[in-house]
Amino acid sequence: MSAKQIAIVGGGPAGLMAAEVLSLSGHTVTVYDGMPTFGRKFLLAGKSGLNITHSEDYQHFATRFGTASDHLRKALDAFTPKDVRTWASGLGTETFTGTSGRVFPTVMKASPLLRAWLRRLEAQGVRLMTRHRWTGFADDGLVFGTPDGPITVQGDATLLALGGASWPRLGADGSWIPLLRNRGVEIADLQPANCGFDVEWSGVFKDRFAGAPLKSVTTTSDAGTFPGEFVISRHGIEGSLVYAHSSALRDSLMQQAHATLLVDLAPGRSVERLAKDLARQDAKISLSNRLRKGAGLEGVKAALVRELGSQAILNDAAQLAGLIKTLPIPVVRPRPIAEAISSAGGIRLDALDERYMMKALPGLFAAGEMLDWEAPTGGYLLTACFATGRAAAAGINEWLAIPA
């Protein structure tokens, strides 16, 4: 196959991974990004330690993508978490597995990995063009806004890897949606994923406890039951333990107009034991003292019981024990998508063929978070972005090899 001109729009993990594969195949590859630098969300993720993948058993790992798991399986099989670690090592970034099973660079930063990656891509002949924002289609190619005015780019194939709409100040703002919908591409509305939720706290509660961590609890929703901790915010609840339930809570709000996160404030004690210990407390002492002496709860945990329990429940030992074990936090809405870790929705998977090419627009491919899939935090998001970028690149190679 002779060398072709390929345009990649979006300089995040999916786009850069596709550029790596395609440049190694001998093509002339140019990556365009609207921001002044590449990989801005990648770098932000690395500020607190880049969670690059996860070490759990791969058969379980591959199911973490919800209804999209079967569709993504081929791409993930071709670039597994083990392959991610090998790839990073090849760029001089060694990794380690944390106690949670999450995998991080030993330097706990994204910047050394990204710098080495960009250097290697340029050495492979990839052109990296910043401040080129895709604004639409022309009869003979794609139109980009640049500091020097609009330009039109032609290519033998194009890959879009423009992300979803979380953290839009970093470049991914969903502005591509109307451009593709107008061309007949089916797109599911973008929704916040791995996000916090609003709760209608009382003024007294949020003034006193906003920012307080709720530690050593378990939480339950339709997503399952998970241990950990989360944070009370002025708006509601935030943190990785909440994010694990975000898809289930969001979908419940959309379908039923209500959703509840159940919290066990004392996971090490049975409801029967709590009821017995609470019943032994002097009815004349304050609720705070009853909770502290009978259930070991104080601070934000005791305040949550008071915030969400009726007076009748708080005065009855058996009902109070039940409340402590299944405290219902009613969430009213997800936090805005701009605050979310990631987004759900995007180009519907059945709008793509098996090569990640849009059925409505032959020669135009897509990868990464702009596709309709979601995953929990823990390295799953990055791994799937890498994997779909590589899969789309393989699809481009296959399509270009077909005789005209």
C-alpha positions in Angstrom: 0.0 0.0 0.0 1.4 3.4 -1.0 1.7 6.2 1.6 -1.4 8.2 2.1 -2.2 11.6 3.6 -4.1 11.1 6.9 -5.6 13.9 9.1 -6.2 13.2 12.8 -8.3 15.8 14.6 -7.7 15.8 18.3 -4.4 15.5 20.1 -5.4 13.4 23.1 -4.6 9.8 23.9 -6.8 8.3 21.2 -5.6 10.6 18.4 -2.0 10.3 19.4 -2.1 6.5 19.6 -3.7 6.4 16.1 -1.0 8.7 14.8 1.7 6.3 16.2 0.2 3.3 14.4 -0.5 5.0 11.1 3.0 6.7 10.9 4.6 3.3 11.5 2.6 2.0 8.6 4.3 4.5 6.4 1.6 7.1 6.0 2.0 10.9 6.2 0.1 11.8 9.3 -0.8 15.2 10.6 -2.5 15.7 14.0 -4.5 18.9 14.5 -5.6 20.2 17.9 -7.5 23.4 18.8 -5.5 24.1 21.9 -2.0 25.6 22.3 -0.6 22.3 23.5 -1.4 18.6 23.1 -2.9 16.2 25.7 -4.2 18.8 28.1 -6.7 16.6 29.8 -4.1 13.8 29.9 -1.8 16.2 31.8 -4.5 17.3 34.2 -5.3 13.6 35.0 -1.6 13.2 35.8 -1.4 16.0 38.3 -2.6 13.7 41.1 -0.9 10.6 39.7 -1.7 9.4 36.2 -3.9 6.3 36.6 -2.9 4.7 33.3 -4.7 1.3 33.6 -5.8 -1.3 36.0 -4.2 -4.6 37.1 -7.4 -6.6 37.8 -8.0 -9.9 35.9 -8.5 -9.0 32.3 -11.7 -11.0 31.8 -13.3 -8.8 34.5 -11.5 -5.6 33.2 -13.1 -6.1 29.8 -16.6 -6.0 31.3 -16.2 -2.6 32.9 -17.6 -0.7 29.9 -21.3 -1.5 30.5 -23.4 -2.1 27.4 -20.5 -1.2 25.2 -18.2 -4.0 26.6 -18.9 -6.5 23.8 -18.4 -3.8 21.1 -15.1 -2.7 22.6 -13.8 -6.2 23.3 -11.9 -6.6 20.0 -10.1 -3.3 20.5 -9.3 -4.1 24.1 -8.0 -7.6 23.3 -5.6 -6.0 20.8 -4.2 -3.5 23.4 -4.7 -4.9 26.9 -3.7 -3.3 30.2 -0.4 -5.3 30.0 0.2 -3.8 26.6 -0.4 -0.4 28.0 2.3 -0.9 30.6 4.8 -2.3 28.0 4.1 0.7 25.8 4.7 3.1 28.6 7.9 1.4 29.5 9.1 1.7 25.9 8.7 5.5 26.4 10.9 5.4 29.5 8.0 5.4 32.0 7.9 2.5 34.4 4.7 1.7 36.3 3.6 0.2 39.6 0.4 -1.2 41.0 -1.1 0.5 43.9 -3.0 -1.1 46.8 -6.3 -0.6 44.9 -5.0 -2.4 41.8 -4.7 0.8 39.9 -1.6 1.3 37.8 0.5 4.5 37.9 3.8 5.7 36.5 6.5 5.5 39.2 7.1 9.2 38.8 3.3 9.8 39.4 3.1 12.4 36.6 1.9 12.4 33.0 4.3 15.1 31.7 7.4 12.9 31.2 5.4 10.3 29.4 3.7 12.8 27.1 6.9 14.6 26.3 8.6 11.4 25.3 5.6 10.3 23.3 5.4 13.5 21.3 9.2 13.4 20.6 8.8 9.8 19.2 5.9 10.8 17.1 7.8 13.7 15.5 10.7 11.4 15.0 8.4 9.1 13.1 7.4 12.0 10.8 4.1 13.0 12.4 3.3 16.7 12.0 1.8 18.2 15.2 -0.3 21.3 14.5 -1.7 23.2 17.5 -4.2 26.1 17.5 -6.1 24.4 14.6 -9.7 24.1 15.6 -12.0 22.1 13.4 -15.0 24.2 12.4 -16.8 22.1 9.7 -16.7 20.5 6.3 -15.9 21.9 2.9 -16.6 20.2 -0.4 -13.0 19.3 -0.7 -12.1 18.6 2.9 -12.2 19.8 6.5 -12.1 23.4 7.6 -10.0 24.6 10.5 -9.8 27.9 12.2 -6.2 29.0 12.8 -4.5 32.1 14.1 -3.9 33.1 10.4 -7.4 32.5 9.3 -9.4 29.5 8.1 -7.8 26.7 6.1 -9.1 23.6 4.3 -7.3 20.3 4.7 -7.6 17.4 2.4 -6.7 13.8 3.1 -7.1 10.2 2.0 -8.7 9.4 5.4 -9.6 11.4 8.5 -9.9 10.3 12.2 -11.8 12.4 14.7 -10.7 12.0 18.3 -12.2 15.1 19.8 -13.3 13.7 23.2 -16.6 14.3 25.0 -17.6 17.4 26.9 -16.1 17.1 30.3 -13.5 19.7 31.3 -14.3 21.8 28.2 -11.7 24.4 29.1 -9.1 21.8 28.2 -10.4 21.5 24.7 -13.1 18.8 24.6 -16.4 20.8 24.4 -18.7 18.7 22.3 -18.8 21.4 19.5 -18.4 18.6 17.0 -21.9 17.2 17.6 -23.9 19.5 15.3 -21.3 19.2 12.6 -21.7 15.4 12.5 -25.5 15.3 13.1 -26.0 17.6 10.1 -24.2 15.0 8.1 -26.5 12.2 9.3 -24.3 10.6 12.0 -26.4 9.2 14.9 -25.2 10.7 18.2 -26.5 10.0 21.7 -26.7 13.2 23.8 -23.7 13.7 26.0 -24.2 13.2 29.8 -22.0 13.6 32.8 -20.2 10.4 33.9 -18.0 9.8 36.9 -19.5 12.9 38.5 -20.8 14.3 41.7 -24.5 14.8 42.5 -26.6 17.6 44.0 -28.3 17.0 47.3 -30.6 19.5 49.0 -28.8 19.9 52.2 -30.0 22.2 54.9 -28.1 25.4 55.3 -26.8 24.5 58.7 -25.5 21.1 57.5 -23.7 22.4 54.4 -22.3 25.4 56.2 -20.7 23.2 58.9 -19.8 20.0 56.9 -19.0 21.1 53.3 -15.6 19.6 52.5 -15.9 16.9 55.2 -14.8 13.4 54.1 -17.2 10.5 55.0 -14.7 7.7 55.6 -15.0 3.9 56.1 -18.5 3.5 54.6 -20.1 1.3 52.0 -22.5 2.6 49.4 -25.2 0.8 47.4 -27.2 1.6 44.2 -28.2 -0.4 41.2 -24.5 -0.4 40.3 -23.7 -2.6 43.3 -22.2 -2.2 46.8 -18.7 -0.7 47.1 -16.6 0.3 50.2 -14.6 3.5 50.5 -15.1 7.2 51.2 -16.6 10.3 49.6 -16.9 14.0 50.4 -19.8 16.2 51.4 -19.8 19.3 49.3 -21.9 22.5 49.4 -23.8 21.2 46.4 -24.1 17.5 47.5 -21.7 14.6 47.3 -18.4 14.1 45.4 -15.5 11.6 45.2 -14.5 8.3 43.7 -17.0 6.3 45.7 -19.8 8.4 44.3 -18.4 8.2 40.8 -18.7 4.4 41.0 -22.5 4.9 41.2 -22.8 7.8 38.9 -24.1 5.9 35.8 -26.8 4.1 37.9 -27.9 7.2 39.7 -27.9 9.3 36.5 -30.0 6.8 34.7 -32.4 6.4 37.6 -32.9 10.2 37.6 -33.6 10.2 33.9 -36.0 7.3 33.9 -37.8 7.7 37.2 -37.0 11.3 38.2 -35.6 10.3 41.5 -32.5 8.4 42.8 -31.1 7.4 46.2 -27.6 6.4 47.3 -27.8 4.1 50.3 -24.9 4.5 52.8 -23.9 2.1 55.5 -22.3 4.3 58.2 -21.1 1.4 60.3 -20.2 -1.5 57.9 -18.4 -3.4 60.7 -21.5 -3.8 62.8 -24.8 -5.6 62.2 -28.1 -3.9 62.5 -29.1 -6.2 65.4 -25.9 -5.3 67.3 -26.5 -1.6 66.7 -30.1 -1.8 67.8 -29.1 -3.5 71.0 -26.3 -1.0 71.8 -28.5 2.0 71.0 -31.4 0.6 73.2 -29.0 0.4 76.2 -28.4 4.2 76.0 -30.2 6.5 78.5 -33.2 8.0 76.6 -32.5 11.3 78.4 -29.1 11.9 76.9 -28.7 13.8 73.6 -28.8 12.2 70.2 -25.2 13.0 69.7 -24.2 11.1 72.8 -26.5 8.2 71.9 -24.9 7.9 68.5 -21.4 8.2 69.9 -21.8 5.8 72.7 -24.2 3.3 71.0 -23.0 3.4 67.4 -19.5 5.0 67.5 -20.7 7.8 65.2 -19.7 11.4 65.6 -18.9 14.4 63.4 -20.2 14.3 59.9 -21.6 10.8 60.2 -23.7 11.7 63.2 -24.8 14.9 61.5 -25.9 13.0 58.4 -28.2 10.8 60.6 -29.7 13.9 62.1 -30.0 15.6 58.7 -31.8 12.7 57.0 -33.7 11.0 59.9 -37.2 11.9 61.0 -37.8 12.5 64.7 -39.7 9.3 65.0 -36.8 7.3 63.6 -34.2 9.1 65.7 -36.2 8.2 68.9 -36.5 4.5 68.2 -33.4 2.3 68.6 -34.4 -0.3 66.1 -35.3 2.2 63.4 -32.3 4.3 64.2 -30.1 1.2 63.7 -31.7 0.6 60.4 -31.1 4.2 59.3 -27.4 3.9 60.2 -27.1 0.8 58.1 -29.1 2.0 55.1 -28.9 5.8 55.2 -30.7 7.1 52.1 -29.1 10.1 50.5 -31.6 11.5 47.9 -29.7 13.0 44.9 -31.6 15.5 42.8 -29.4 15.9 39.7 -25.8 15.2 38.4 -23.3 18.0 38.6 -22.8 19.8 35.3 -20.9 17.9 32.6 -18.2 20.5 32.6 -17.3 19.3 36.1 -17.4 15.6 35.4 -14.4 13.3 35.0 -15.7 12.0 31.8 -18.9 11.9 29.7 -21.4 9.3 28.5 -23.1 9.4 25.1 -21.5 10.3 21.8 -21.4 8.7 18.4 -23.6 5.6 18.6 -21.6 2.5 18.1 -24.0 1.1 15.6 -23.3 4.2 13.5 -19.8 2.9 12.9 -18.7 -0.1 11.0 -16.3 -2.7 12.4 -13.4 -0.5 11.3 -14.6 2.5 13.4 -15.6 4.3 10.2 -18.8 6.3 10.2 -21.4 4.6 8.0 -22.9 7.9 6.9 -19.4 9.4 6.0 -17.1 6.9 4.3 -13.4 7.8 5.0 -14.2 9.5 8.3 -13.3 7.5 11.4 -13.8 8.1 15.1 -12.2 6.9 18.4 -11.9 7.7 22.1 -14.4 9.4 24.3 -16.5 10.9 21.5 -17.9 7.4 21.1 -21.0 6.2 23.0 -19.3 4.3 25.9 -18.5 5.0 29.5 -16.4 3.4 32.2 -15.6 3.9 35.9 -12.4 5.7 37.0 -9.5 3.4 37.7 -7.5 3.4 34.4 -10.4 2.0 32.3 -11.0 5.3 30.5 -7.5 5.8 29.3 -7.0 2.2 28.3 -10.1 2.3 26.1 -9.0 5.6 24.5 -5.7 4.0 23.7 -7.3 0.8 22.4 -9.9 2.5 20.2 -7.3 4.8 18.8 -5.3 1.8 17.7 -8.4 0.0 16.5 -9.4 3.0 14.3 -5.9 3.2 12.9 -6.1 -0.5 12.0 -9.4 0.2 10.4 -8.0 3.1 8.4 -5.2 0.9 7.1 -7.7 -1.8 6.1 -9.9 0.7 4.3 -7.1 2.4 2.4 -5.8 -1.0 1.3 -9.1 -1.7 -0.5 -8.6 -1.2 -4.3 -10.4 1.9 -5.6 
